[in-house]
């Protein structure tokens, strides 16, 4: 049995290891994890940049990658505590973006300012317990290559956005968006699609 499986199979040991890694009452790793563990586990591509004021809440028990020549701008926050965060090459994570796993982002994706990508939801069904302490559930978010997401948009858990899709500013994406389309609104709906025969963007 692997060390990971051993820890998971013993509740008291699991709780102790969790305490060692995660700051109590916060969803951030302890400093020793940031300094001495994460740099040897998580992969950063050549030429990638994480700005000084970006908040990287990364844990060793989930994956994180940042591809070559990708950038995470100031005041962005990335958290892989409940799911992997995998970011491709030449991606721009804009100012004040929030990314909570599980999220996979392809190559040449452009995220403007104040965007939220969250694969996490809290339960609310038990009315005798505050949602804050109910069990969380996760669904994968997948953003394919060449996508552009406009400022102040939200992408909810379980959504896939196809290649070269454009999401208008202020949109709330609650359902999958097909490749080569433009979607806007709350909830976001497709208003244009690319016609490969005429090589033009046409109204949906």
C-alpha positions as CSV (number, residue, x, y, z in Angstrom):
1,X,0.0,0.0,0.0
2,X,1.4,3.4,-0.9
3,X,2.0,6.2,1.6
4,X,-1.0,8.2,0.2
5,X,-3.4,5.2,0.6
6,X,-2.1,4.5,4.1
7,X,-2.8,8.1,5.1
8,X,-6.2,8.0,3.6
9,X,-7.2,4.8,5.2
10,X,-6.4,6.0,8.8
11,X,-8.7,9.0,9.7
12,X,-6.6,10.2,12.6
13,X,-3.4,10.1,10.6
14,X,-5.2,11.8,7.7
15,X,-6.4,14.6,10.0
16,X,-2.9,15.0,11.4
17,X,-1.2,15.2,8.0
18,X,-3.9,17.7,6.8
19,X,-3.1,19.8,9.9
20,X,0.6,19.7,9.0
21,X,-0.1,21.0,5.4
22,X,-3.1,23.3,5.7
23,X,-3.3,26.4,7.9
24,X,-6.2,25.9,10.4
25,X,-9.4,27.7,9.5
26,X,-7.9,28.7,6.1
27,X,-7.6,27.2,2.7
28,X,-4.0,28.1,2.3
29,X,-0.9,25.9,2.7
30,X,1.6,26.4,5.5
31,X,4.8,28.3,4.7
32,X,7.0,25.2,4.8
33,X,4.8,23.6,2.1
34,X,5.1,26.7,-0.1
35,X,8.9,27.0,0.3
36,X,10.2,23.4,0.6
37,X,7.6,21.1,-1.0
38,X,5.7,22.8,-3.9
39,X,8.7,23.9,-5.9
40,X,9.7,20.2,-6.2
41,X,6.2,18.9,-7.0
42,X,4.4,21.5,-9.2
43,X,5.6,22.1,-12.7
44,X,6.4,25.6,-14.1
45,X,7.3,25.9,-17.8
46,X,10.2,27.9,-19.1
47,X,9.5,31.6,-19.3
48,X,6.4,31.4,-17.1
49,X,5.7,34.3,-14.7
50,X,3.8,34.5,-11.5
51,X,3.5,38.1,-10.3
52,X,4.6,39.0,-6.8
53,X,1.0,39.8,-5.6
54,X,-0.6,36.7,-7.0
55,X,-1.9,34.3,-4.3
56,X,-0.9,30.8,-5.1
57,X,-2.8,28.5,-2.6
58,X,-1.2,25.3,-3.9
59,X,-1.1,22.0,-2.1
60,X,1.1,18.9,-2.8
61,X,-1.8,16.4,-2.7
62,X,-3.3,17.8,-6.0
63,X,-1.6,18.7,-9.3
64,X,-0.6,22.2,-10.6
65,X,1.1,23.1,-13.8
66,X,1.8,26.4,-15.5
67,X,2.9,26.1,-19.1
68,X,5.7,27.8,-21.0
69,X,5.5,31.6,-21.3
70,X,2.2,31.7,-19.4
71,X,1.6,34.5,-16.9
72,X,-0.4,34.9,-13.7
73,X,-1.0,38.6,-13.0
74,X,-1.1,40.4,-9.7
75,X,-4.1,39.8,-7.3
76,X,-5.0,36.6,-9.1
77,X,-5.7,33.6,-6.8
78,X,-5.3,30.0,-7.7
79,X,-6.3,27.1,-5.4
80,X,-5.9,23.4,-6.2
81,X,-7.0,22.2,-2.8
82,X,-10.0,20.2,-4.1
83,X,-9.0,19.6,-7.7
84,X,-6.0,19.8,-10.1
85,X,-5.3,23.2,-11.8
86,X,-3.6,22.6,-15.2
87,X,-2.7,25.7,-17.2
88,X,-1.3,25.4,-20.7
89,X,1.3,27.3,-22.7
90,X,1.1,31.1,-23.5
91,X,-1.9,31.6,-21.2
92,X,-2.7,35.0,-19.7
93,X,-4.4,34.8,-16.3
94,X,-5.6,38.3,-15.8
95,X,-5.6,40.7,-12.9
96,X,-7.8,39.5,-10.0
97,X,-8.8,36.2,-11.6
98,X,-9.9,33.4,-9.3
99,X,-9.3,29.8,-10.3
100,X,-10.4,27.0,-8.1
101,X,-9.9,23.4,-9.3
102,X,-10.6,21.1,-10.9
103,X,-9.8,23.3,-13.9
104,X,-7.9,22.5,-17.1
105,X,-6.9,25.4,-19.4
106,X,-5.5,24.8,-22.9
107,X,-2.9,26.8,-24.8
108,X,-3.1,30.5,-25.8
109,X,-6.1,31.1,-23.6
110,X,-6.7,34.8,-22.7
111,X,-8.5,35.6,-19.4
112,X,-9.3,39.2,-18.9
113,X,-9.8,40.9,-15.5
114,X,-11.9,39.7,-12.5
115,X,-12.8,36.3,-13.9
116,X,-14.0,33.4,-11.7
117,X,-13.5,29.8,-12.8
118,X,-14.6,27.6,-9.9
119,X,-15.0,23.8,-10.1
120,X,-16.1,23.8,-6.4
121,X,-19.6,24.0,-4.9
122,X,-20.7,23.7,-1.2
123,X,-23.7,21.5,-0.3
124,X,-26.7,23.3,1.0
125,X,-29.3,20.5,1.3
126,X,-29.1,20.0,5.0
127,X,-30.8,23.0,6.5
128,X,-29.6,22.2,10.0
129,X,-26.0,22.8,8.9
130,X,-24.5,26.0,7.5
131,X,-23.5,25.6,3.8
132,X,-20.0,26.8,4.8
133,X,-19.3,23.5,6.7
134,X,-21.3,21.1,4.5
135,X,-19.5,18.7,2.2
136,X,-18.1,20.2,-1.0
137,X,-18.6,18.7,-4.4
138,X,-16.6,19.3,-7.6
139,X,-17.0,19.2,-11.3
140,X,-14.3,19.6,-13.9
141,X,-14.1,22.9,-15.8
142,X,-12.3,22.6,-19.2
143,X,-11.2,25.6,-21.3
144,X,-9.9,24.5,-24.7
145,X,-7.2,26.2,-26.8
146,X,-7.4,29.8,-28.0
147,X,-10.4,30.8,-25.9
148,X,-10.9,34.4,-24.9
149,X,-13.0,35.2,-21.8
150,X,-14.0,38.8,-21.2
151,X,-13.8,40.7,-18.0
152,X,-16.0,40.0,-15.0
153,X,-17.2,36.7,-16.3
154,X,-18.0,33.6,-14.3
155,X,-17.6,30.0,-15.4
156,X,-19.4,27.5,-13.2
157,X,-18.5,23.9,-12.2
158,X,-18.8,21.3,-14.9
159,X,-18.6,23.6,-17.9
160,X,-16.5,23.0,-21.0
161,X,-15.7,25.8,-23.4
162,X,-14.7,24.7,-26.9
163,X,-11.7,25.8,-29.0
164,X,-11.5,29.4,-30.1
165,X,-14.8,30.3,-28.4
166,X,-15.3,33.9,-27.2
167,X,-17.1,34.7,-24.0
168,X,-18.4,38.3,-23.8
169,X,-17.6,40.5,-20.7
170,X,-19.9,40.0,-17.8
171,X,-21.2,36.6,-18.9
172,X,-22.1,33.8,-16.5
173,X,-21.4,30.5,-18.3
174,X,-23.5,27.7,-16.8
175,X,-23.6,25.3,-19.8
176,X,-21.0,24.0,-22.3
177,X,-20.1,26.4,-25.1
178,X,-19.2,24.9,-28.5
179,X,-16.0,25.6,-30.4
180,X,-15.8,28.6,-32.7
181,X,-18.7,30.4,-31.2
182,X,-19.4,33.7,-29.4
183,X,-21.5,33.6,-26.2
184,X,-22.7,36.4,-24.0
185,X,-25.1,37.1,-21.2
186,X,-26.4,35.7,-18.0
187,X,-26.8,32.8,-18.5
188,X,-24.5,32.9,-21.5
189,X,-26.0,31.9,-24.8
190,X,-24.4,31.6,-28.2
191,X,-25.0,34.5,-30.5
192,X,-22.5,33.8,-33.3
193,X,-20.8,30.8,-34.9
194,X,-18.0,30.6,-37.4
195,X,-19.0,29.2,-40.8
196,X,-16.0,27.4,-42.2
197,X,-17.5,27.2,-45.7
198,X,-17.9,31.0,-46.0
199,X,-15.1,31.8,-43.6
200,X,-17.2,34.3,-41.8
201,X,-18.8,34.7,-38.3
202,X,-22.5,34.4,-38.6
203,X,-25.4,35.1,-36.2
204,X,-26.6,31.9,-34.5
